[in-house]
Amino acid sequence: MDLSKLFENNQDHSRKKNGSNRKMILKKQIFSILYLESSKTIADLCHPVNVSIPTMTRLMHELINEGWIVELGAGESRGGRKPVFYGLNPFIRYILGIEISRKYTRINIFDLHNRPLGETVQLDIELKNAPEMLQGLKKELDLFIKKKKIDKSKILGAGISIPGLLDKKTNINYSFPNLGNLPLDSMFSELFEIPTFVEHDTKAIALGELWFGLAKNRSNVLCLNIGSGIGLGMIMKGELYQGVSGFSGEFGHIQMVPNGELCDCGKIGCLETVASGTALVSKAKKNISEGTNSIIKKLVDGDTEKIKLPLIIQAAHQGDQFAIELIEESGGYLAQGIAILIHLLNPEMIIIGGDLADAENLLADPIQQKLNKYTINRIRQDTVIHISELKGLAGLLGTIPVVMTNIFSQTPNIINLNHKLVHDTRSN
Ligand SMILES: [Zn+2]
């Protein structure tokens, strides 16, 4: 059996292939368990895979010979011989992470222990120029993979996090029609020559928080992404909530100010127009040009056009009253929106992420204070508000679960197992 094909779609259903298909499925199950749970003994693996110890021993020997699995050493004895633990060879396959935002794209490669291979690379490629952007991205990716001395065929899959209205039924992004009217996953798979899976940026952040951040081992968590826009990723019953078409979580476009400013979406007075990073920057530009006193002016040498969100946050951390008030005001509007979420969904945790989360308590405190005002005590007490610990890393890390859950779901026996395992891991 050619195990280099362990994670390729096997469409051949002829009878003579059935035996090897079953073996392949069993091996994929072992792979998925060891990927999700790091290390297991042969006896531990028998129950979830539903095979006898001799069969499991045979499968494990094959997987070791083929390089997929390594022996990790002996554990504590439970009365008899010390059990031997096995784990995945982390370098047998890799995951390519691509986080596309409006202004830049970040890339990195992860091993099967989810560790990045060196520094993340940030490319200054703008999403609006899609055709040039795609060719540029392909070139940079090929170069990056070559530099890491990795054979492209060893990349299990690429995960893409992308902003915009991404329809999960068709995989078409309606906000960026210049990406082509093709399903994005097949378009990118063909372009990169790597199986590629696409997820909405805020949902990728929520997956990053669920697998690696504060949402780990939790069931009902809301992840806010406050940057140039305002998005919401919802973890419900331990899983990412999509909605009927994947358009859920457009939190930034609930109306906050009747007769307010025009939003990018075409509506008036959306939360984004008053509380996002973009809104903060335009408020700072306007007020400072009109004479408001702030150290931001000094930070940009008097050129208000140079004002960017990180500078406002920096000024606030330095105690600048104007910058602090801007962030407070944003927190107040956000709290009005979050109060609705708390009353509707009764979440156990709300994680505040995105660029504005760098303001830390200067943002979290006003949100908490205003929530005291806007929410019913009894309901609010169930919900803790936290600034993300992963910060800007959540989106890129979230591309790992985007790839792995898609890979696991290609084998029907694995998807149930995967859900069960993730659940079991949580209850430990
Ligand atoms: Zn809007």
Residues whose N, C-alpha, C, O or C-beta is under 5 A from the ligand:
A	BS01	ZN	G252 H253 C263 D264 C265 K267 C270
